[in-house]
Amino acid sequence: MTEQTHTDLNSTEFYDDDPYDPSVGEMELEDRASLRRVAGLSTELEDITEVEYRQLRLERVVLVGVWTEGTAQQSEASLAELARLAETAGSEVLEGLVQRRQKPDPATYVGSGKVRELRDVVVATGADTVICDGELSPGQLRQLEEKVKVKVIDRTALILDIFAQHARSKEGKAQVELAQLQYLVPRLRGWGSALSRQAGGRAGGANGGVGLRGPGETKLETDRRRISKRVAKLRREIAAMDTIRETKRGKRVANEVPSVAIVGYTNAGKSSLLNALTGAGVLVEDALFATLDPTTRRAQTADGRTFTLTDTVGFVRHLPHQLVDAFRSTLEEAADADLLVHVVDGSDPAPEDQVSAVREVLAEITRSRKEPLPPELLVINKADAADDVTLARLRHALPGSVQISARTGSGVADLAEVLAERLPRADTVIDVLVPYARGELVSRAHAEGEVLEEEHVADGTRLRVRVRPDLAAALRAFETNASAL
C-alpha cells in the first residue's frame, strides 16, 4: 500500500505548492536554525512602558502560572508547555512559579506575596522577562510590570511571537499581523495630553473659543486610528486570498476529489505523517508551531483512487481567540474535508488532554456553521517513543484509533488501508467498451474512478468501472456497445 501511495508531480491544476522540491523542507529548516536568538545581546529599552511599541525580544525568562482548576499534574504540564513555547520563541527559561488560587488576582494576576517572591527571583536570576501562563488584561500587565520592574508578557503574546517568526507565505504573514494588531489595540498606552499631535481650537492660538480649546488628537488616538486602517486593509487582503483558496477548493469539489485534513495538537507529527504518506518533503521540526502554512498534496489508494491530504496548523490549549479569528479561513479547510485525520502524540504525558483541546478548537471554528464536522479518524503517532502501558490505555480510551510511528514508518501501511476504507466512494458502476481513439476516457477512469475489471479487445478497451456521475455521463455513449465481461 505504501509503495502505491504517491504524489502526482505532473498536476498543478488545483493543488497548493505543486510541483515541489523534496529538499525545500530541509532548506527551510536550515534557514530557521540559522536565525536563532543569541543570549546576552539585549538592546532592551529601560523604559518598560514602551514595551508594546517594540518587537518582542525574549531572552532570559521566568515563568509564572495560576493553578485554578484541575490536578497539580495538569498545572505543571501547562507550565512545562509554556516553557517549550518560550524556548521555541528563542528564550532561556530560568525558573517557574505556580500559585494555587481560586481565580487570578484582578490587579496583578498573582497575589501580592507571590509578586514580591517573583521580583526576588527576577533579581536573583538576572531575568529580563516574565511570562504569565494566561491572558492578562491591560491593567494586570501594566501593574505587574511596575512591580517586577521587567518586561511582562502573557501566553497569548508569546504564541503570537512564535507565529510571527514561523510565518512564511503572504497569507500566513497577513493572518499573523492581523492577530497581533487585534491583540495590541486594547493594550496601547497613552501619556496624556503631553503628546498631543495638534492644538485645539485655532492652530497655535491661545484663545480658540468656548468648547474649542483642548489637547487635540493624542499619540494614542493616532496609533489607534492607524491600526484600525491597517486592520481593515489586512482583512481585505485576506478576503482576496480566501477567494483564491475557495477557487482551488471549488475545483476539487467539482471534480469530486475526496479530501483528507490532518489536524492535531502542535508537534504531534502531522507534517511527518504527510511526508510518510505522500513523500511531500515539507518542513519537519521538533518544535511547537513549526507549520503555519497549510500544504495540500495528492495521493492514491492501493485501488487507484485519488484523494488529497492537507497539513494544517497545529492547535494548543487556550489558543488565542485572535489567532482563531485570523486563521479561520485556513482552519475551515479542515472542516470542509471528507475525513479528519486527528493526530495525537502518544508520547505526551497527557494525550487525552490534547484530544480534548483539539476538539474544542474545532468546535469553536464550526460553531457558526450549519454543517457538522466530518468523520474523525484518530491516529496515535510516536508509538515508538511511548511505553506499552500508555499505548494499551489509549487503545481502550480511543477505540477505533490507529497507532503508528511516522518517523520509523511503523503502522503507516495499516493507516493507508484504513484511509482507503474511510474515503467516500463513487456510486455509479458502468460497463463500457471505449474505442482506442478515446484513450483519454480510459485514463480518466483510472485517475478519477475505481476500475473493477479491464480487458483489451480488438475494438477497444472493455471496462467495468465505478465512477462519479459526471464521468459516467461521458462514458454512457459507449455503454450500448458494451457486453458482459
Secondary structure in CASP SS format (residue, H / E / C, confidence):
PFRMAT SS
TARGET T0000
AUTHOR 0000-0000-0000
METHOD secondary structure of the structure
MODEL  1
M C 1.00
T C 1.00
E C 1.00
Q C 1.00
T C 1.00
H C 1.00
T C 1.00
D C 1.00
L C 1.00
N C 1.00
S C 1.00
T C 1.00
E C 1.00
F C 1.00
Y C 1.00
D C 1.00
D C 1.00
D C 1.00
P C 1.00
Y C 1.00
D C 1.00
P C 1.00
S C 1.00
V H 1.00
G H 1.00
E H 1.00
M H 1.00
E H 1.00
L H 1.00
E H 1.00
D H 1.00
R H 1.00
A H 1.00
S C 1.00
L C 1.00
R C 1.00
R C 1.00
V C 1.00
A C 1.00
G C 1.00
L C 1.00
S C 1.00
T C 1.00
E C 1.00
L C 1.00
E C 1.00
D C 1.00
I H 1.00
T H 1.00
E H 1.00
V H 1.00
E H 1.00
Y H 1.00
R C 1.00
Q C 1.00
L C 1.00
R C 1.00
L C 1.00
E C 1.00
R E 1.00
V E 1.00
V E 1.00
L E 1.00
V E 1.00
G E 1.00
V E 1.00
W E 1.00
T C 1.00
E C 1.00
G C 1.00
T C 1.00
A H 1.00
Q H 1.00
Q H 1.00
S H 1.00
E H 1.00
A H 1.00
S H 1.00
L H 1.00
A H 1.00
E H 1.00
L H 1.00
A H 1.00
R H 1.00
L H 1.00
A H 1.00
E H 1.00
T H 1.00
A C 1.00
G C 1.00
S C 1.00
E E 1.00
V E 1.00
L E 1.00
E E 1.00
G E 1.00
L E 1.00
V E 1.00
Q E 1.00
R E 1.00
R C 1.00
Q C 1.00
K C 1.00
P C 1.00
D E 1.00
P C 1.00
A C 1.00
T C 1.00
Y E 1.00
V C 1.00
G C 1.00
S H 1.00
G H 1.00
K H 1.00
V H 1.00
R H 1.00
E H 1.00
L H 1.00
R H 1.00
D H 1.00
V H 1.00
V H 1.00
V H 1.00
A H 1.00
T H 1.00
G C 1.00
A C 1.00
D C 1.00
T E 1.00
V E 1.00
I E 1.00
C E 1.00
D C 1.00
G C 1.00
E C 1.00
L C 1.00
S C 1.00
P H 1.00
G H 1.00
Q H 1.00
L H 1.00
R H 1.00
Q H 1.00
L H 1.00
E H 1.00
E H 1.00
K H 1.00
V H 1.00
K C 1.00
V C 1.00
K E 1.00
V E 1.00
I E 1.00
D E 1.00
R H 1.00
T H 1.00
A H 1.00
L H 1.00
I H 1.00
L H 1.00
D H 1.00
I H 1.00
F H 1.00
A H 1.00
Q H 1.00
H H 1.00
A C 1.00
R C 1.00
S C 1.00
K H 1.00
E H 1.00
G H 1.00
K H 1.00
A H 1.00
Q H 1.00
V H 1.00
E H 1.00
L H 1.00
A H 1.00
Q H 1.00
L H 1.00
Q H 1.00
Y H 1.00
L H 1.00
V H 1.00
P H 1.00
R H 1.00
L C 1.00
R C 1.00
G C 1.00
W C 1.00
G H 1.00
S H 1.00
A H 1.00
L H 1.00
S E 1.00
R C 1.00
Q C 1.00
A C 1.00
G C 1.00
G C 1.00
R C 1.00
A C 1.00
G C 1.00
G C 1.00
A C 1.00
N C 1.00
G C 1.00
G C 1.00
V C 1.00
G C 1.00
L C 1.00
R C 1.00
G C 1.00
P C 1.00
G C 1.00
E C 1.00
T E 1.00
K H 1.00
L H 1.00
E H 1.00
T H 1.00
D H 1.00
R H 1.00
R H 1.00
R H 1.00
I H 1.00
S H 1.00
K H 1.00
R H 1.00
V H 1.00
A H 1.00
K H 1.00
L H 1.00
R H 1.00
R H 1.00
E H 1.00
I H 1.00
A H 1.00
A H 1.00
M H 1.00
D H 1.00
T H 1.00
I H 1.00
R H 1.00
E H 1.00
T H 1.00
K H 1.00
R H 1.00
G H 1.00
K H 1.00
R H 1.00
V H 1.00
A H 1.00
N C 1.00
E C 1.00
V C 1.00
P C 1.00
S E 1.00
V E 1.00
A E 1.00
I E 1.00
V E 1.00
G E 1.00
Y E 1.00
T C 1.00
N C 1.00
A C 1.00
G C 1.00
K H 1.00
S H 1.00
S H 1.00
L H 1.00
L H 1.00
N H 1.00
A H 1.00
L H 1.00
T H 1.00
G C 1.00
A C 1.00
G C 1.00
V C 1.00
L C 1.00
V C 1.00
E C 1.00
D C 1.00
A C 1.00
L C 1.00
F C 1.00
A C 1.00
T C 1.00
L C 1.00
D C 1.00
P C 1.00
T E 1.00
T E 1.00
R E 1.00
R E 1.00
A E 1.00
Q E 1.00
T C 1.00
A C 1.00
D C 1.00
G C 1.00
R C 1.00
T E 1.00
F E 1.00
T E 1.00
L E 1.00
T E 1.00
D E 1.00
T C 1.00
V C 1.00
G C 1.00
F E 1.00
V C 1.00
R C 1.00
H C 1.00
L C 1.00
P C 1.00
H H 1.00
Q H 1.00
L H 1.00
V H 1.00
D H 1.00
A H 1.00
F C 1.00
R H 1.00
S H 1.00
T H 1.00
L H 1.00
E H 1.00
E H 1.00
A H 1.00
A H 1.00
D C 1.00
A C 1.00
D C 1.00
L E 1.00
L E 1.00
V E 1.00
H E 1.00
V E 1.00
V E 1.00
D E 1.00
G C 1.00
S C 1.00
D C 1.00
P C 1.00
A C 1.00
P H 1.00
E H 1.00
D H 1.00
Q H 1.00
V H 1.00
S H 1.00
A H 1.00
V H 1.00
R H 1.00
E H 1.00
V H 1.00
L H 1.00
A H 1.00
E H 1.00
I H 1.00
T C 1.00
R C 1.00
S C 1.00
R C 1.00
K C 1.00
E C 1.00
P C 1.00
L C 1.00
P C 1.00
P C 1.00
E E 1.00
L E 1.00
L E 1.00
V E 1.00
I E 1.00
N E 1.00
K C 1.00
A H 1.00
D H 1.00
A H 1.00
A C 1.00
D C 1.00
D H 1.00
V H 1.00
T H 1.00
L H 1.00
A H 1.00
R H 1.00
L H 1.00
R H 1.00
H H 1.00
A H 1.00
L C 1.00
P C 1.00
G C 1.00
S C 1.00
V E 1.00
Q E 1.00
I C 1.00
S E 1.00
A C 1.00
R C 1.00
T C 1.00
G C 1.00
S E 1.00
G C 1.00
V H 1.00
A H 1.00
D H 1.00
L H 1.00
A H 1.00
E H 1.00
V H 1.00
L H 1.00
A H 1.00
E H 1.00
R H 1.00
L C 1.00
P C 1.00
R C 1.00
A C 1.00
D C 1.00
T E 1.00
V E 1.00
I E 1.00
D E 1.00
V E 1.00
L E 1.00
V E 1.00
P C 1.00
Y H 1.00
A H 1.00
R H 1.00
G H 1.00
E H 1.00
L H 1.00
V H 1.00
S H 1.00
R H 1.00
A H 1.00
H H 1.00
A H 1.00
E H 1.00
G C 1.00
E E 1.00
V E 1.00
L E 1.00
E E 1.00
E E 1.00
E E 1.00
H E 1.00
V E 1.00
A C 1.00
D C 1.00
G E 1.00
T E 1.00
R E 1.00
L E 1.00
R E 1.00
V E 1.00
R E 1.00
V E 1.00
R C 1.00
P H 1.00
D H 1.00
L H 1.00
A H 1.00
A H 1.00
A H 1.00
L H 1.00
R H 1.00
A H 1.00
F H 1.00
E C 1.00
T C 1.00
N C 1.00
A C 1.00
S C 1.00
A C 1.00
L C 1.00
END
